[in-house]
Amino acid sequence: MKKYLALVLVVLASTTAVARDQINIVGSSTVYPFTTTVAEQFGRQGKFKTPKVESTGTGGGIKLFCNGVGPQHADAVNASRQMKKSEFDTCAKNGVSEILEIKIGYDGLTIAENKGGKLTGLTRKDVYLALAKTVPGPNGTMIPNPYKTWRDVNPTLPAVKIEVYGPPPTSGTRDSFHELYMEAGCDLENKKACHSIREDGVYVEAGENDNLIAQKLISNVNALGIFGYSFLEENKGRLKGLKIEGVEPTLDTIAEGTFPASRPMFVYIKKAHIGTIPGIREFAEEYVSVRALGEEGYLSERGLVALPKNELAISRQNVKVLKNFSPK
């Protein structure tokens, strides 16, 4: 009997040791500043601890999120694109069978430069031709990218060396860049073939830290950087966003969808952790509150492009009923 009681006490002690009283969120570097702001506001209310938010990139974050259920696994993941069916299936295989999707707003995937830079705008074809590993050559063949300057790409552009800082393959921003820029600027029938980025030093992977890209541009007048609109807004005194096909990245053009590289952003929550990890449901309710996501909410001050009222109503209803996400 004593041995049995001792075993029970050991099990209880180990269970207590691994339990958490703080929400753990991973994922997108683009969504990170918005979720961090909500986490800080949530923590100030005093009822629950301030959630821990890590910037791991969308792809890496979803992998962590989908690893399983339990306090050793992440409760939520930020994503700068919608979760893929393949990722959803991986989640399900690991027991993460019920997921709440919250659309939080829109972002513009901008290409920025130093205020003293010589470029004012690009087309998505310009971007594809500048950064693709192979480009169309004579007689319909594909050749290694020979272009060294922007004028090589397009004779109307200045003779500035092509140098671009951008996200790594694990980033949702990289996925969005493939879709919104590379595919859109590429005439190949097989759009997947448009994704290959040159590896000769012209495109520099700058990790998951978008602030690092901004700093690179501040110190290099000729370089370009790829990141979300919020980081451009934070550095608007020192950086400028390039027009894409004649459209400047602004809150209005992104919200209207007239900026060619607008994209929605999401937070995914593991429903199995609601009621187990304290405060998850309340955190979701704070995220979709009008004071956070409304047109004049505190996230708009961080550069988030607010959801239209009908879409905000849908996000709020999804949180209210904890609607299950189902990929397209």
VOSE-765855 format. One record per residue (C-alpha): residue in three letters; x, y, z. Coordinates in steps of 0.5 Angstrom, whole numbers, padded with zeros to 4 digits, always signed. Example, Ala and Ser with C-alpha at 12.3 -4.5 7.8 and 13.67 -1.06 7.14 Angstrom:
Ala+0025-0009+0016;Ser+0027-0002+0014;
//
This chain:
Met+0000+0000+0000;Lys+0006+0005+0002;Lys+0009+0003-0005;Tyr+0003+0005-0008;Leu+0002+0011-0005;Ala+0009+0013-0006;Leu+0008+0012-0014;Val+0002+0016-0014;Leu+0005+0022-0011;Val+0011+0021-0016;Val+0006+0021-0021;Leu+0002+0027-0018;Ala+0009+0031-0017;Ser+0011+0030-0024;Thr+0005+0032-0027;Thr+0005+0038-0023;Ala+0012+0040-0026;Val+0010+0039-0033;Ala+0004+0043-0032;Arg+0004+0051-0035;Asp+0000+0057-0033;Gln+0003+0061-0038;Ile+0000+0061-0046;Asn+0006+0059-0051;Ile+0005+0062-0058;Val+0010+0061-0064;Gly+0010+0063-0071;Ser+0011+0068-0076;Ser+0016+0074-0075;Thr+0010+0079-0079;Val+0005+0077-0074;Tyr+0009+0077-0068;Pro+0009+0084-0066;Phe+0001+0084-0066;Thr+0001+0078-0062;Thr+0006+0081-0057;Thr+0002+0087-0057;Val-0004+0083-0055;Ala-0001+0079-0050;Glu+0002+0085-0046;Gln-0005+0088-0046;Phe-0008+0081-0044;Gly-0002+0081-0038;Arg-0004+0088-0036;Gln-0011+0086-0034;Gly-0008+0082-0028;Lys-0012+0075-0029;Phe-0007+0071-0033;Lys+0000+0071-0034;Thr+0003+0075-0040;Pro+0003+0070-0046;Lys+0010+0068-0048;Val+0011+0069-0056;Glu+0017+0067-0060;Ser+0018+0069-0067;Thr+0020+0062-0071;Gly+0017+0063-0078;Thr+0011+0061-0080;Gly+0013+0054-0083;Gly+0017+0053-0077;Gly+0012+0055-0072;Ile+0007+0050-0075;Lys+0011+0044-0074;Leu+0012+0046-0067;Phe+0005+0047-0066;Cys+0003+0040-0070;Asn+0008+0036-0066;Gly+0003+0034-0061;Val-0002+0036-0055;Gly+0000+0037-0048;Pro+0004+0042-0044;Gln+0010+0041-0047;His+0007+0043-0054;Ala+0006+0050-0056;Asp-0002+0053-0055;Ala-0002+0057-0061;Val+0002+0059-0068;Asn+0002+0066-0071;Ala+0002+0065-0079;Ser+0003+0070-0085;Arg-0001+0065-0089;Gln-0007+0060-0088;Met-0005+0053-0086;Lys-0004+0048-0091;Lys-0008+0042-0092;Ser-0001+0038-0091;Glu+0000+0042-0085;Phe-0007+0040-0082;Asp-0006+0033-0084;Thr+0001+0033-0080;Cys-0003+0036-0074;Ala-0008+0031-0074;Lys-0003+0025-0075;Asn+0000+0028-0068;Gly-0007+0028-0065;Val-0008+0036-0066;Ser-0015+0034-0069;Glu-0019+0041-0067;Ile-0016+0047-0069;Leu-0019+0054-0068;Glu-0017+0059-0074;Ile-0017+0067-0073;Lys-0016+0071-0078;Ile-0013+0078-0075;Gly-0012+0083-0081;Tyr-0009+0084-0087;Asp-0001+0086-0089;Gly+0002+0088-0095;Leu+0008+0084-0097;Thr+0013+0090-0098;Ile+0019+0091-0102;Ala+0023+0097-0099;Glu+0029+0101-0099;Asn+0033+0107-0096;Lys+0030+0114-0096;Gly+0036+0115-0101;Gly+0035+0109-0105;Lys+0034+0110-0113;Leu+0029+0106-0114;Thr+0022+0108-0114;Gly+0018+0102-0116;Leu+0018+0095-0119;Thr+0013+0091-0123;Arg+0013+0084-0121;Lys+0016+0081-0127;Asp+0022+0086-0125;Val+0022+0082-0119;Tyr+0022+0075-0122;Leu+0027+0077-0127;Ala+0032+0080-0122;Leu+0031+0074-0117;Ala+0030+0067-0120;Lys+0035+0062-0120;Thr+0034+0061-0128;Val+0030+0066-0133;Pro+0028+0065-0140;Gly+0033+0065-0145;Pro+0034+0064-0153;Asn+0029+0060-0156;Gly+0025+0058-0150;Thr+0030+0055-0146;Met+0032+0057-0139;Ile+0039+0060-0137;Pro+0042+0061-0130;Asn+0040+0068-0128;Pro+0045+0073-0131;Tyr+0043+0080-0129;Lys+0047+0084-0124;Thr+0044+0091-0124;Trp+0036+0093-0124;Arg+0038+0096-0131;Asp+0040+0089-0134;Val+0033+0087-0132;Asn+0029+0093-0134;Pro+0032+0098-0139;Thr+0028+0104-0135;Leu+0031+0102-0128;Pro+0037+0105-0126;Ala+0044+0101-0126;Val+0044+0099-0119;Lys+0047+0093-0117;Ile+0041+0088-0115;Glu+0042+0086-0107;Val+0036+0084-0104;Tyr+0035+0082-0096;Gly+0029+0077-0095;Pro+0026+0071-0091;Pro+0029+0064-0091;Pro+0025+0058-0093;Thr+0022+0057-0086;Ser+0018+0063-0086;Gly+0011+0065-0088;Thr+0013+0071-0091;Arg+0017+0067-0096;Asp+0011+0063-0098;Ser+0007+0069-0099;Phe+0013+0072-0103;His+0013+0066-0108;Glu+0006+0067-0109;Leu+0005+0074-0109;Tyr+0011+0076-0113;Met+0015+0070-0116;Glu+0009+0067-0119;Ala+0005+0073-0121;Gly+0011+0076-0125;Cys+0013+0069-0128;Asp+0010+0067-0135;Leu+0012+0059-0134;Glu+0006+0055-0134;Asn+0009+0051-0128;Lys+0008+0056-0123;Lys+0012+0052-0118;Ala+0018+0053-0122;Cys+0018+0060-0121;His+0020+0059-0114;Ser+0027+0058-0115;Ile+0031+0063-0112;Arg+0038+0065-0114;Glu+0044+0063-0110;Asp+0050+0067-0112;Gly+0049+0072-0106;Val+0044+0077-0110;Tyr+0039+0074-0105;Val+0041+0074-0098;Glu+0037+0070-0093;Ala+0036+0075-0087;Gly+0033+0070-0082;Glu+0026+0071-0078;Asn+0028+0078-0076;Asp+0025+0083-0080;Asn+0028+0088-0076;Leu+0035+0086-0078;Ile+0033+0087-0085;Ala+0031+0094-0084;Gln+0037+0095-0080;Lys+0041+0093-0087;Leu+0037+0098-0091;Ile+0038+0103-0086;Ser+0046+0102-0087;Asn+0046+0100-0095;Val+0043+0105-0099;Asn+0043+0101-0105;Ala+0040+0094-0102;Leu+0032+0092-0102;Gly+0029+0089-0097;Ile+0022+0084-0096;Phe+0018+0085-0090;Gly+0011+0086-0088;Tyr+0008+0093-0088;Ser+0008+0094-0080;Phe+0016+0094-0081;Leu+0016+0099-0086;Glu+0011+0103-0082;Glu+0016+0103-0076;Asn+0021+0105-0080;Lys+0018+0110-0085;Gly+0023+0116-0083;Arg+0029+0112-0086;Leu+0026+0107-0091;Lys+0021+0108-0096;Gly+0016+0102-0100;Leu+0017+0101-0107;Lys+0011+0102-0111;Ile+0009+0095-0114;Glu+0006+0096-0121;Gly+0005+0104-0120;Val+0001+0102-0113;Glu+0004+0105-0106;Pro+0004+0101-0100;Thr-0001+0104-0095;Leu-0006+0102-0090;Asp-0012+0104-0095;Thr-0009+0100-0101;Ile-0007+0094-0097;Ala-0014+0094-0094;Glu-0018+0095-0101;Gly-0014+0090-0104;Thr-0011+0095-0109;Phe-0004+0094-0107;Pro-0002+0087-0111;Ala+0002+0084-0105;Ser-0004+0084-0100;Arg-0005+0078-0096;Pro-0009+0076-0090;Met-0006+0074-0083;Phe-0008+0069-0078;Val-0007+0066-0071;Tyr-0009+0058-0070;Ile-0010+0056-0063;Lys-0010+0048-0061;Lys-0017+0047-0058;Ala-0015+0041-0054;His-0011+0046-0049;Ile-0017+0051-0048;Gly-0019+0049-0041;Thr-0012+0046-0039;Ile-0007+0052-0040;Pro-0010+0058-0036;Gly-0013+0064-0040;Ile-0013+0061-0048;Arg-0020+0062-0049;Glu-0020+0069-0046;Phe-0014+0071-0050;Ala-0017+0069-0056;Glu-0023+0074-0054;Glu-0018+0079-0053;Tyr-0015+0078-0060;Val-0022+0079-0063;Ser-0024+0085-0059;Val-0026+0091-0062;Arg-0021+0095-0058;Ala-0016+0091-0061;Leu-0018+0089-0068;Gly-0023+0095-0069;Glu-0021+0100-0074;Glu-0019+0105-0069;Gly-0016+0099-0064;Tyr-0009+0099-0061;Leu-0007+0094-0066;Ser-0008+0099-0072;Glu-0003+0103-0068;Arg+0002+0098-0070;Gly+0001+0098-0077;Leu-0004+0092-0078;Val-0009+0093-0083;Ala-0016+0092-0080;Leu-0021+0087-0082;Pro-0027+0090-0086;Lys-0033+0090-0081;Asn-0036+0083-0084;Glu-0030+0080-0083;Leu-0029+0082-0076;Ala-0036+0079-0074;Ile-0034+0073-0077;Ser-0027+0072-0073;Arg-0031+0074-0067;Gln-0036+0069-0068;Asn-0031+0063-0070;Val-0028+0065-0063;Lys-0035+0065-0059;Val-0037+0058-0062;Leu-0030+0055-0062;Lys-0031+0054-0070;Asn-0026+0048-0072;Phe-0022+0050-0078;Ser-0022+0046-0084;Pro-0017+0047-0090;Lys-0019+0048-0097;
//
